[in-house]
Amino acid sequence: MQLFDSRFDRGSVWLVGAGPGDPGLLTLLAYKSIKKADIIFYDALLNEQILSLAKPNVQLVYVGKRGNKKSINQLEINKLLINEAKKNKRVLRLKGGDPFIFGRGGEEALSLKLNKIPYKVVPGTTAGIAGLAYAGIPATHRDFNTSITFISAYGAGGEKPETVDWTSFTKTSQLIVIYMGLERINWVCSELIKRGRDRYENIAIISNATRKDQKILISTLENYSKNFDKNIIDSPALLVIGKNVLLSPILNWYVTNKEDINFLKQNKKKYEQHNFI
Ligand SMILES: C[S@@+](CC[C@H](N)C(=O)[O-])C[C@H]1O[C@@H](n2cnc3c(N)ncnc32)[C@H](O)[C@@H]1O
């Protein structure tokens, strides 16, 4: 099989998405780029097992940014990519998920373009799609939704995302997938209820999606708006709000979730309405 355009030239940068964790979700292009790269700049969310695919003499450079911890800033990363490409290396910028979804891939591409460095973007499966699939939540289901909204719970400077029109998306979004929302889960749930969402609507938290330690918790907006103990689940995590969440305890195929049976029993009425079980 011939890939369309897979030449990884020296002096160029590839911005590549590696998916949310399971190495099996790497695309052929991502796989090939890891094998070929002379230097790899990788993120905190990358499953480091994936790096073992690289050639023996590869340079591996960690440039992760996690939460409030002091870490390398974006301008420094941009400069590193440019400098290494100018040394005539094959430079790989490897990111969790997709590079253009809440991944600052756009900023890196712009800086490469402005500095006349050839680059290529290789999409990856974003956590908000793969994570739902591995939790048994179809991102669309004809009974429930014809749209999905992806939201980041953090603005560019770490603030709450005020540029998002919370009132209108609360009213119109059928399925809401929130990235980086765990730290702000009380606020997110309260805000959704305040703007008109049903307080008994289900919310799923999917942590470490597609990894061996994936965990799913399902509750209601009201419950998580009041008390949520962040110690019971790890980041990275997604928040998923909408009726599709009801399918998780039935379709969850990846990791056994002991709470599924209880949830099904406790929410029998909701399921009866839909003839799912
Ligand atoms: C900076 S964003 C990066 C998103 C990434 N570019 C993508 O497309 O998936 C980080 C957030 O993505 C979500 N995320 C990434 N990987 C995840 C995983 N394996 N499980 C759950 N959430 C994940 C979490 O909400 C996390 O806080």
The ligand as an SDF file (V2000), in Angstrom:
LIG
                    3D

 27 29  0  0  0  0  0  0  0  0999 V2000
   -4.5520   20.1340   26.3840 C   0  0  0  0  0  0  0  0  0  0  0  0
   -5.9110   19.0950   26.0550 S   0  0  0  0  0  0  0  0  0  0  0  0
   -5.2520   18.1500   24.7400 C   0  0  0  0  0  0  0  0  0  0  0  0
   -6.3130   17.4990   23.8980 C   0  0  0  0  0  0  0  0  0  0  0  0
   -5.7190   16.6520   22.7750 C   0  0  0  0  0  0  0  0  0  0  0  0
   -5.0750   17.4830   21.7970 N   0  0  0  0  0  0  0  0  0  0  0  0
   -6.7890   15.7950   22.1010 C   0  0  0  0  0  0  0  0  0  0  0  0
   -7.1140   16.0450   20.9300 O   0  0  0  0  0  0  0  0  0  0  0  0
   -7.3040   14.8720   22.7210 O   0  0  0  0  0  0  0  0  0  0  0  0
   -5.8410   18.0190   27.4090 C   0  0  0  0  0  0  0  0  0  0  0  0
   -7.1970   17.4730   27.8070 C   0  0  0  0  0  0  0  0  0  0  0  0
   -7.6120   16.4940   26.8770 O   0  0  0  0  0  0  0  0  0  0  0  0
   -8.3590   15.4960   27.5350 C   0  0  0  0  0  0  0  0  0  0  0  0
   -7.6370   14.2190   27.3950 N   0  0  0  0  0  0  0  0  0  0  0  0
   -6.5360   13.9740   26.6960 C   0  0  0  0  0  0  0  0  0  0  0  0
   -6.1840   12.6740   26.7570 N   0  0  0  0  0  0  0  0  0  0  0  0
   -7.1100   12.0790   27.5240 C   0  0  0  0  0  0  0  0  0  0  0  0
   -7.3240   10.7360   27.9610 C   0  0  0  0  0  0  0  0  0  0  0  0
   -6.5010    9.7370   27.6220 N   0  0  0  0  0  0  0  0  0  0  0  0
   -8.3950   10.5040   28.7520 N   0  0  0  0  0  0  0  0  0  0  0  0
   -9.2580   11.4850   29.0990 C   0  0  0  0  0  0  0  0  0  0  0  0
   -9.0980   12.7610   28.7150 N   0  0  0  0  0  0  0  0  0  0  0  0
   -8.0550   13.0580   27.9290 C   0  0  0  0  0  0  0  0  0  0  0  0
   -8.4610   15.9140   29.0070 C   0  0  0  0  0  0  0  0  0  0  0  0
   -9.6280   16.6670   29.1710 O   0  0  0  0  0  0  0  0  0  0  0  0
   -7.2180   16.7710   29.1470 C   0  0  0  0  0  0  0  0  0  0  0  0
   -7.3290   17.6670   30.2310 O   0  0  0  0  0  0  0  0  0  0  0  0
  1  2  1  0
  2  3  1  0
  2 10  1  0
  3  4  1  0
  4  5  1  0
  5  6  1  0
  5  7  1  0
  7  8  2  0
  7  9  1  0
 10 11  1  0
 11 12  1  0
 11 26  1  0
 12 13  1  0
 13 14  1  0
 13 24  1  0
 14 15  1  0
 14 23  1  0
 15 16  2  0
 16 17  1  0
 17 18  1  0
 17 23  2  0
 18 19  1  0
 18 20  2  0
 20 21  1  0
 21 22  2  0
 22 23  1  0
 24 25  1  0
 24 26  1  0
 26 27  1  0
M  CHG  2   2   1   9  -1
M  END
$$$$
